[in-house]
Amino acid sequence: MFEYTAPTNLLSGRNILITGASDGIGRCCARTFAQYGANLILLGRSLKKLEDLYDEIEKIYPGTTSIQPMDFNKASDDEYLSLASSVSEKYKQLDGLVLSAGMLGARNPIEFYPTEIWRETIQVNLNSVFMITKVLLPLLRLSDDARLLFISSSVGRRSRAHWGAYAVSKFAVEGFMQTLAEELEKTSAIKVNSLNPGGTKTNMRAEAYPAEDPDTLPTPEKLMPVYLYLFSNEAKTIHGHAIDASNFDPFNYLPLAK
Ligand SMILES: NC(=O)c1ccc[n+]([C@@H]2O[C@H](COP(=O)([O-])OP(=O)(O)OC[C@H]3O[C@@H](n4cnc5c(N)ncnc54)[C@H](OP(=O)(O)O)[C@@H]3O)[C@@H](O)[C@H]2O)c1
């Protein structure tokens, strides 16, 4: 795993929104980014989990955090717009967006894949990514150094039987990242990448591999040097790449060929 010792003020004064902050890798990212000085807007589906995390972070770093419960399967366009308004009322710009929310969906052959779960998985893993990015881009453009990180998966790069809507949604997120990276390259300071965390000890992984011993997996904490690095000054030229946390090496991610 990649090692990186970030300066303690790495994210000081930077305003960062994290989806999927109520659990798993997103929650770990929230705790870590708070430790490095970020102001955080934490999105999740469960209000209770968000409140617990809010209390934990605010106790140590008062006045740095806000929470926004939102169910991406149900959210209307207006809810996304009001999210953007409430972020812009609080902060003059957004310096980071980590899109970690996701659901596994069903594990079935396409022929037997439940249609409702297909729709829900695409809604949560893909359509929410489009909506949230679209409404927050104007605020990201106001930053002189914004980072946007899409959380992908290995099945978003090479699919496997029975991974259905999850794999398709992650492939689409990779395409979305590439489209946006090209659109923003010459018109903004926003750096856009996707990151495959790899097998990590969370509830989603346990749901996908119920027979696996979770203690054989890296914890979300082990990924945090990569997450922090991608928000560092050194990573300022990393843009438009599909990154793997498990073999991350910054020298592999040179600026896009012109
Ligand atoms: N863990 C792995 O091995 C692994 C491997 C490759 C990729 N990934 C990717 O990494 C990201 C994080 O996964 P994880 O393992 O941390 O998963 P997790 O522990 O299951 O957490 C998923 C997060 O997504 C949120 N979420 C789920 N459905 C939602 C909905 N309808 N509306 C809003 N938020 C919703 C959850 O909110 P609530 O808890 O509030 O319901 C939770 O905060 C995902 O994008 C996943 O695809 C994970």
The ligand as a MOL file (V3000), in Angstrom:
LIG
                    3D

  0  0  0     0  0            999 V3000
M  V30 BEGIN CTAB
M  V30 COUNTS 48 52 0 0 0
M  V30 BEGIN ATOM
M  V30 1 N -15.6600 -1.9160 0.0200 0
M  V30 2 C -15.1360 -2.3930 -1.0900 0
M  V30 3 O -14.5020 -3.4760 -1.1170 0
M  V30 4 C -15.2540 -1.6000 -2.3780 0
M  V30 5 C -14.5600 -2.0780 -3.5140 0
M  V30 6 C -14.6550 -1.3530 -4.6980 0
M  V30 7 C -15.4200 -0.2000 -4.7490 0
M  V30 8 N -16.0790 0.2270 -3.6340 0 CHG=1
M  V30 9 C -16.8570 1.4760 -3.7510 0
M  V30 10 O -16.5040 2.3290 -2.6720 0
M  V30 11 C -17.6110 3.1620 -2.3340 0
M  V30 12 C -17.8810 3.0520 -0.8460 0
M  V30 13 O -18.2590 1.7130 -0.5620 0
M  V30 14 P -18.2470 1.1220 0.9230 0
M  V30 15 O -17.6280 -0.2110 0.8460 0
M  V30 16 O -17.7410 2.1500 1.8620 0 CHG=-1
M  V30 17 O -19.8270 0.8960 1.1170 0
M  V30 18 P -20.7500 0.9780 2.4160 0
M  V30 19 O -19.9630 0.7710 3.6590 0
M  V30 20 O -21.8880 0.0800 2.1220 0
M  V30 21 O -21.2470 2.5070 2.3980 0
M  V30 22 C -22.0660 2.9420 1.3590 0
M  V30 23 C -22.4350 4.3940 1.5710 0
M  V30 24 O -23.3260 4.7580 0.5070 0
M  V30 25 C -24.5030 5.3200 1.0760 0
M  V30 26 N -25.6930 5.0000 0.2890 0
M  V30 27 C -26.1440 3.7860 -0.1000 0
M  V30 28 N -27.3310 3.9020 -0.7120 0
M  V30 29 C -27.6460 5.2300 -0.7110 0
M  V30 30 C -28.7580 5.9780 -1.1690 0
M  V30 31 N -29.8330 5.4070 -1.7280 0
M  V30 32 N -28.7440 7.3270 -0.9950 0
M  V30 33 C -27.6980 7.9330 -0.4110 0
M  V30 34 N -26.6140 7.2750 0.0590 0
M  V30 35 C -26.6020 5.9310 -0.0850 0
M  V30 36 C -24.6300 4.6640 2.4460 0
M  V30 37 O -25.4810 5.4670 3.2500 0
M  V30 38 P -26.2130 4.8860 4.5920 0
M  V30 39 O -25.1680 4.1050 5.3170 0
M  V30 40 O -26.6060 6.1390 5.2910 0
M  V30 41 O -27.3540 4.0490 4.1370 0
M  V30 42 C -23.1740 4.6330 2.8910 0
M  V30 43 O -22.7960 5.8760 3.4250 0
M  V30 44 C -18.7850 2.6850 -3.1800 0
M  V30 45 O -18.9380 3.5500 -4.2890 0
M  V30 46 C -18.3500 1.2960 -3.6450 0
M  V30 47 O -18.9410 0.9580 -4.8750 0
M  V30 48 C -16.0190 -0.4510 -2.4570 0
M  V30 END ATOM
M  V30 BEGIN BOND
M  V30 1 1 1 2
M  V30 2 2 2 3
M  V30 3 1 2 4
M  V30 4 1 4 5
M  V30 5 2 4 48
M  V30 6 2 5 6
M  V30 7 1 6 7
M  V30 8 2 7 8
M  V30 9 1 8 9
M  V30 10 1 8 48
M  V30 11 1 9 10
M  V30 12 1 9 46
M  V30 13 1 10 11
M  V30 14 1 11 12
M  V30 15 1 11 44
M  V30 16 1 12 13
M  V30 17 1 13 14
M  V30 18 2 14 15
M  V30 19 1 14 16
M  V30 20 1 14 17
M  V30 21 1 17 18
M  V30 22 2 18 19
M  V30 23 1 18 20
M  V30 24 1 18 21
M  V30 25 1 21 22
M  V30 26 1 22 23
M  V30 27 1 23 24
M  V30 28 1 23 42
M  V30 29 1 24 25
M  V30 30 1 25 26
M  V30 31 1 25 36
M  V30 32 1 26 27
M  V30 33 1 26 35
M  V30 34 2 27 28
M  V30 35 1 28 29
M  V30 36 1 29 30
M  V30 37 2 29 35
M  V30 38 1 30 31
M  V30 39 2 30 32
M  V30 40 1 32 33
M  V30 41 2 33 34
M  V30 42 1 34 35
M  V30 43 1 36 37
M  V30 44 1 36 42
M  V30 45 1 37 38
M  V30 46 2 38 39
M  V30 47 1 38 40
M  V30 48 1 38 41
M  V30 49 1 42 43
M  V30 50 1 44 45
M  V30 51 1 44 46
M  V30 52 1 46 47
M  V30 END BOND
M  V30 END CTAB
M  END
